[in-house]
Amino acid sequence: MKICSILLLLCWIGFSGCAQVKLSLKYDPQTTEEISAKIKVGDFGYFPEEGVAQNEIRTTALGTLLLTEDVGIYFANAVKREFRQAGISLKGSCKLDGEVNKFLLDDLGYSADYLTDVRYILYDESGKVLMDNNYIVEFNTSKFVVAQVILDNFNKAVSDNIKQLMIDPAFLSGVQNNCS
């Protein structure tokens, strides 16, 4: 694994101006929340700015960073993993949809900013909207690190965004009153 990480980093640095890197980005759930509910996770859309592909994490200096799956699918699967870890059944009458508005690595300069901007919409079994909120996560790290740290930072950007959803009182209230 370390050899793969080192090779990825060398490719990343060596071709930073023109590289097109395709990643199978593994997601590891991080939640410590315990929530008793039943929520079906729907498809997530990805609405990047013009010129950004559906499977692309937008970067400012790195080159083109592509996932092996669409960003919306990646986020929906990450939410499913977080929900399972928290004890939420994925077979329920409530439904959660999402819109990924931004998934960005701003790596110009000597540091790297990771940003996720996701809208989550929770529906009850009749289709009534219980919650419709947008969460933005942004943090700054050192740019010159081993590849595994960069991959872990992508994981953190996604998991921190989902955590904002899972600790939101509006989400918890909607789930406890309608999705048990």
C-alpha positions, 0 to 999 in steps of 0.5 A, spaced: 500 500 500 505 504 501 508 503 494 502 505 491 501 511 495 508 513 493 507 512 486 501 516 486 504 521 489 510 521 484 505 521 478 501 527 482 507 531 483 510 530 476 504 531 472 501 536 476 500 541 471 497 536 466 495 530 469 489 526 469 489 521 475 483 516 475 482 514 483 478 508 486 477 512 492 475 508 498 471 511 503 471 509 510 465 511 515 467 515 521 461 516 525 460 515 532 453 517 532 447 512 534 441 513 531 435 508 531 431 509 524 429 507 517 431 511 511 432 509 504 438 513 501 436 515 494 440 517 488 445 523 489 446 528 483 452 532 482 452 539 480 459 542 479 461 548 475 461 548 467 466 543 464 467 539 470 465 531 469 460 527 473 466 523 476 471 529 477 473 532 483 475 539 481 482 541 483 485 548 482 493 546 480 493 538 480 490 537 474 484 532 472 482 528 478 477 523 476 473 517 480 472 511 477 464 512 479 460 519 479 461 523 485 453 523 486 454 515 487 460 516 491 457 520 496 450 516 496 454 510 498 458 514 503 452 516 506 449 509 506 456 507 510 455 512 515 448 510 516 449 503 517 455 504 522 450 509 526 445 503 526 440 506 521 436 501 517 437 502 509 430 499 508 425 504 510 419 509 508 423 515 509 427 517 503 434 521 503 436 525 497 442 529 496 445 534 491 453 535 491 454 542 489 461 542 490 467 537 491 473 541 491 481 541 492 484 548 492 491 546 491 494 552 489 500 555 493 503 551 499 497 549 502 491 545 500 483 547 502 478 541 501 471 543 500 464 539 500 458 543 499 452 538 499 444 539 500 440 533 503 433 533 503 429 528 507 422 526 506 417 522 510 413 516 507 408 521 503 413 525 500 413 531 505 419 534 506 421 533 513 428 537 512 432 540 507 439 543 509 445 545 505 452 543 509 459 546 507 465 543 510 472 546 508 479 545 512 486 547 510 492 542 510 499 542 508 500 540 500 506 536 501 504 530 504 504 523 502 499 520 497 495 516 503 494 523 507 491 526 501 486 520 500 485 520 507 483 528 507 478 527 501 475 521 506 475 527 512 471 532 507 466 527 505 465 524 512 465 531 516 459 533 511 455 527 513 456 528 520 453 535 520 447 532 517 447 526 522 448 531 528 443 536 525 437 537 530 432 538 524 434 531 521 434 528 528 427 530 530 425 529 523 428 522 523 425 520 530 418 523 529 417 520 522 422 514 520 422 509 526 
